[in-house]
Amino acid sequence: MREFEYYRAADLASATQQSAQPDTHILAGGTTQLDLMKCDVFRPARLIDISHLDNLRDISLKAASLELGALVKMSQAADSPEVLSAAPAVAESLLLAASAQLRNMATLGGNILQRTRCAYFRDPHAWPECNKRQPGSGCAAKEGLNDNHAVLGISESCIALYPGDFAVALTAFDAVLDIQGTNGQQRRVAIDDFFLLPGSRPDQETQLAAGEVIVRITLPLSPALANSHYLKVRDRSSYEFAAASAAVGLELESDGRTIRDVRIALGGVATRPWRVRQVEQALKGQPLDEKVLREAAELATEGAIAHQHNSHKITLTPRVIARALMSVGGLA
């Protein structure tokens, strides 16, 4: 790990101004950044600490939305009565992530921006071929051990998996990010547009530009969000990333058996949080029935591409979707 400069920002305006400098990055909980610095993947010249700023720590349940400050800790949001009542899938996605110690440190904004756990990305000395670190250098994962790599949203340049849970739940329910830049102005970006596909530039992961900071996450309230669930299937029951996960929400018609609205997003299988609108459209107006759910869920992996060790994700994903919907619909 090379030497770096550390600055404690006086306020958000000064933080954005300072972070616009070359090779400068924002620091909040630091649970991902410090790991990557030790791995020699992330090598900033300076870090701007915003972890002490108080105006980004609020959780607010309003008439039409749930608002979460970017510096709210994962554990705080997971335990919040407002989040638990209005957005159970969001609370579950946070509770099932990482360890209790990390959840007590990590912030919501930082969690959204976490980097892939691809072993080839995280070991630059053993594996210099990584287009996410160095565009044009190659992708060692494609011919390596790729059992936990993506099958959806991949490109010739990169098959690295987006590892997070929280952003998957946000994607299912049309969350919006408020982002502040160096001019003090804020812009709003739908989270489904925030994450970029790898294409030929997998090093460009999000729309966040130099000098910009996520300040707030807004979730529009809906019956589907209130009746939601996050299912995470993994190789062991804790402290593990998803082999496949699904954030789902369900609203039924007054007859109690016809699907009015359904929301589904996937984790653990794609290069970014992955909304499966084709499954949602196939289920709207259909009866809440196990056979219907399982047949529609198969649409989620259309176009999926497996490599040598990860074809199981294509088989697993529809099952996770169906199981999550059956759970939230009272069929399991």
N, C-alpha and C positions, 0 to 999 in steps of 0.2 A: 504494500500500500504506500503510495507516494505521499509526500507532505501536501497539506492543503490549508487554506485560510478559512477561518470560521468567523462569521458575523452574526450578531444577535440583532434582528431587525427591530427598530423602534415601533413600527406600525406596518400595516399592509402596503401602503403606498411606497414606503422606502424599500420594502422587501421586493416588490415587483420591479422597481427601478434598478436595484442592485442585481437581481437575478437575470436581467436582460444582458448583463455583461457576458462576454465569451467564456465558455467552460465554467459557468456558475449555475448552481442548482439550489432549489428550495429544500430545506430539511424540516420535517415535522417529527413523527415518531422515530424515523430512521431504521425501522426494522428490516426493510429490504435494502436500502441504500448502503448501510454499513456492512451488510453481508457481501454485497457486490464489490464494495471497496476492498474488502479483505481478499476477495477472489481475484482482484486486479482487473475486473471487468469495467467497473465504474471508477473513473479517475478524474474527479473534478478538481479544478484549481481552487475553488472556494465554495463554501456552503453558507446559505442564508437561513438562519434558524427562525422559524415562525411559531414554534411549539408553545410559546408563552402568550401569544396573542389571545385575548379573551373574547373578541367579538365574532369568533367563528366556532363557538362551542355550543350553540343553542339547538335544542330540539323543540320544534313548534308544530302542534297539530292544529290546523286551521279548518275552516268550513269545507274547503275543497282540496286541500293538499296537506301533505306531511313534509316539513322542511327540516333538513339536517345540516348543521354547520360542518364544514370540511374538517375541522379540528376535533370534532366529537370522536372520542375513543370508540373502538369497536365494541368493547365490553359495555360501555355506557349505553350505546344504541341497542345492543342485544337485550339489555335488561330494562329498557325504557318502557313504562306502561303504555305510552303513546304509540310506540313502534309495535309492541306486542299486540295491541288491539286493532290498529289500523292496517298493519302490514306484517302479519305473522311470518310470511316467507322471507322477508328481509331480516327479521330477528333471527330466524333459524339459520339463514345463510351466514350470519356473523358468528353465531354460537358454534357452528360446526367447523369454523375455520381456525387454523393454527392452534396454539396452546393458550391457556388462561394468561400466562405471563405476556405473551405477544399481544393478545387482545387488550390487555391493560395499557399497552404502550402505543399500539398502531392506531393511526387516525383513519377516518373514512376516506378522506381525499387521497391519502397515501395508499390505501388499500386498492382503490380503483386503479392507481398507476403502477401497481406492482409489476415486476418483470417476470418473464418466463423462468421456469425451473429446468429448462433443457440443460442437461449435463454438459453438452458440448458448448453451449453459450457461456456457461459458468466456469469453464476451465480453459482460458485462452492459451495457457502455456502448453497444455497437452494437445489441444485441438485448435489450431489457428484458423481453420476453415469454418467461418461462421458469418453468413451474410447479415445477420442481425447486429453483429459487432462491427464487421468490416464488409460493406457491400462489395460484391464481386469476388469475394474470397472462396465461396463455396458453402456447402451445407453438409457437415460431417454426419448429421443425424440421419440423413436419407439412407445411408448404407450402414449405419451403426445400430445400436440398441435403441429402438424407437417405439417400445411398447407403450410409453406414456406421451406420445406425440399426437398431433392433430390429424383427424381424417376429414374435417370440413374446413373450408376457407383457406386451404393450403395453396402454395404456388411452387414453381420450379425452384425458387430461391429459398423457401423456408417452410418447415412443417412444425415449428415450435408452437407449443400449446399455451394459451392464456390460462393461468392457473387459478384465478380468483373465484370466489363464490358470491360476494356481495354485489359485484357488478352484473352478475348473471341475473340475480333477483331484480335489480334495477332495470335491466333491459326488458324483462318480461312485462313490466308495468309502466313503460314509457316515461321513465325518469328524465329529468332535465338538469343539466349542470350549469350553474352560474359561474362564469370565468371572468376574473378581473385582470386587466392588462396595465401597462406602464402609464397610460393616460388617465387612469382612475375609472375608466368606463368599464361596464360589465357587458358581456354578451352571453346569450343562452344557447346551449347546444344540446340537442337530444342525445342521450347516451348511446342510442343505436347508431348515431352518426359520428360519435366521438372517437370510437375505435376504428382503426384503419386495417384493411386487409394487407397482407404482406406484399403481394405483387412482386415487383423487382426491387423494392426498397423496404425490406422487413425491419430495417433500423428505424423507420418512421412508423411509430405505433399508434399515436393519437393525434388529434387536432391541436393539442396544447403547444403554443409557440413560446419562444424565449420571452421571459418577462411576464408570463401569464401564470395565474394561480387559480385553482378551483376553490371557490369560497362557499358554495352551497349546493346541496342536492335537493331537488324538489320532486316529490312523487304525487301525481294526481290521485285523489282518492276514488275508489270504485268498489262496487260489490265484489268483483273478482279479487281485488287486492285484499279485502277484508277476509275473504274465504280462500286463503292461499297456503301453499306448502312448499318447502324446499327439501328435496330428497337428494342425498349425496351418497353414492355408492363408491366405496374405496377398498383398497387391499387390506387395510386394518381399520379399526373402528374410531381411532382418534389420531390427531397430529399427522394427517395424511391428506394429500391432494386427491381430487376426485378422479376415479376411472371414468365416471360419467355422472352428471348431476342434472337435475331439472328443477327450475322454479316454475310453479304452475299456479293458476288462479281460476276459479270457476264460479259462474253465476248461472242459476237455473231460472227457467220460466216459472210462472205461478203454479203450474201443474206439478212442480217438484221433480220432473224427470227429463225435461227438454233443455238442452244447453243453449242459453242465450248468449253468453260471452265466455271465452276461454283465453287464457294467456299462457304461453309456454316459451321459455328460453333455456338453453343448454349450456352446461359447463363441462370441462374435462374432455371435450372432444373437438374443439375448434381453436383456431388461431386468435379468436376474439370471442366475447360473449355472443351467443348465437341464438337469435330469435327464429322460431320455426312457424312462420305465419301460414305456411301451406297446411300444417296440421291444424292450426286454429280454424282456418277457413273450412276445412273438411269436417270439423266437429260442430260448428255452429248450426243450430236447428236440428241436430241429431239427438236421439235418446241417450241418456246416460246409461251406457251398457258396456260391460267389459269387452265384448267382441268388437263393438264399434270403436272403442278407445284403442284397442290393440291394432286394429286394421289401419286406423288413421295415423297412429304413431309411426308406422312403417315408412310414412312419407318423409319423416325427419332426416333420414340418411340418404335420400336420393342425391346422387352426385358425389357421395363420399368416396374418398380414395384412401385405401389402406397401404401401408408399407409392410415390411417383412414381419414385424412383431405386434402390430396394433389392430389387426382385423377384428379382434374381439369387441372393440368399441362400436363397430357397426352393428353387431348383434345385440350388444348390451343397451345401446341408446334407446331404441323403441320400447324396450321393456321397462326402463327407468321412467320414461314419460308415462306409459300406461299405469304403472304402479303408483306414481305420484298423483295422477288424476283420480285413480280409484280411491286413494287415501283421502283426498280432499273432498271427493264426492260421496264418501261414506260407503263405498263398495268393498273396502278392504280394512 
